[in-house]
Amino acid sequence: MRGATPLLNRLCAFWRLAVHTQLLPVLESGEETLVGGQAVMEGVMMRTPHAFCTAVRRADGTLTTEQGILQRLSERRRIWKLPVLRGIGVLGQAMWLGIKALQFSTHVAIDGEQRDVAPAERLKIPAWVMWLNLGLSFVFFVAFYKFVPLLVTTRMAKAYPSLHGHILFNLVDGAIRLLLLIGFMWALSWMKDMHRLFEYHGGEHRVVFNYESGTEVTVANAQKFVTWHPRCGTSFLLVVMLLAIPIYAMLPFENFTAKLVSRVLLLPLVIGLSYEIIRFAARRRGSILATLTKPGLWLQRITTQPPSDEQTAVAIHALQGAMELERTHGGELVIA
């Protein structure tokens, strides 16, 4: 962004932030009792049950980190231990943490691109911009994955009366949602920034696999593992979309507005149930329910890419930072 006008700098920064925010559900992996993480701009955030650490590589090649203590929601209120509700709570906390990590990595990236700019003239991203960006991302999600598929299917039903049945209508509606998701991820993978983000995503998964294997966590050991993981947000989002098909088919509404509103209002329920499926599948990978996560593993061929040794090293650095805090403020770590 060097040499660009201040307005263009702001627009470019907001665009990059918006795209990364839209990918938060795809990149994050949240589980209160497990090690997980998320790729961010030129870095990785790793979390343990009671701590997190975000490691980002600066433009000059050095690493900078932000870390802190987490309190599990289930330790604050018993209600967050209940099935379905715990999934909503865990995802909410994971999204909050993901936004925090993304904000940190964005500031590091912008500072690196403005090394030749006077401190007083450097672009800063205030907190309200992050919240505005999050709000717009939610609107995009509803419009892209709820409104558009429903509108297209409704128009198709007018031309093909056989689609008026709840089951077939929702199968077509769900198929369109899946095609939009896959197409969107595939298109993003061709962008340079997103391709590097997906490489860091692959590095995060390899390091988590390395840790879960019980072997020493090193770059050489981590690079031996695959880049797709069953607890990935990509698998979670795909399960959400697959599970939504039979749930929406049970709704009695015929009116377009009622269908759209009910789909939005039922999103927390679908999220909570999807979390339970992912949680079960991660612990029993040979079970029937685990087959629901396989399409998500296939989609991770797009959202994760083989990382370089340097990118994997960033993920290890983030894990080590989180583990240091976990040892002093946490408890037992459970491996799926």
C-alpha positions, 0 to 999 in steps of 0.5 A: 500500500506504499505510495497510495493515497490515505483513502486508498490505504484505508479502503485496501486495509478494510477490504483485507480485514473484511475478507479475513473476517468472513473466513473466521468460521472457516479458519477457527477451531474451538474446543474448551479442553483441546489445543486448537488455533486459527490462521491470521495475516502472516501468522497463527493464533494458538489456544489452550483451554486457559490461554492463547498466543498469536504469533505474527511474522513482521515484514523484516522477518522477526516474530512478534506475539500477543498472548493472554489468559482465557477463562472457559465459559463452562467455568463461569456458568454451568449452563455452558456445560449443557449439550448444544448450548456449549457449542454456541458458547464455545463458538462465540468465544472462539469468534471473539478470540479470532477477531482479537487475533485478527486485529493484532495481525492486521496492525502488525501487517499495516505497520510493516507496510508503513515503515517509511511513513511518519508515525503521525501519518500512519493508518490505524484501525480503531475498534469501531471499524472492527465491529462495523466489519464484523456486522457487515460480515454477518450481513454478507453471510446471511445474504450469501448463504441464506437469502440468495439460495432461498431466492434462487430455489423459490424462483426455480419452484415457480418454473418446476412445480415439483420443487414445492415439496419441503424435502426436495425444495430444501435439498435444492436450497442446500445444494445451492448453499454448498455450491456457493461456499465451495465456489467462494472458497475456491475463488479466494484461494487464487488471491495471493493474500488468501493463499498465504493465509491457507498455508498458515492454516495448513501449518496450524493443523500440522502443528496441532496434529504433531502435538496430539501425536505425543511426539516432540513438536518440531518443524520437521515432525510437524511437516510429516502430517496432513493439513486437514483436521476434523476439528477445523472450522471448515468441517464445522461450517460444512456440517452446519450447512448439511445439518440445516437441510433436514432441519429446514425441511421440517419447517411448515412455512410457505411464505418467503419472508417466514422461511428466511427469518426462520433460517436466521433464527434457527442458526444458533440451534444448527450451530449447537447441534453441529458442534456436538457432531464435530465433537463426537466425530473428533473422539470417535473417528470410525463412527457413523456420525464421523462420516458427516465430517468427511466432506469438510476434510475434502473441502480443506483441500482448498482452505489448507495448503502445505506450509513452508518451514518458516510458516510452520515455525510461526505456528510452533512459536504460537503453541509454545507461547500458549503452553507456557501460560497454560502450565501456570494458569491452566489444568489438564489438557485432553487430547481428542 
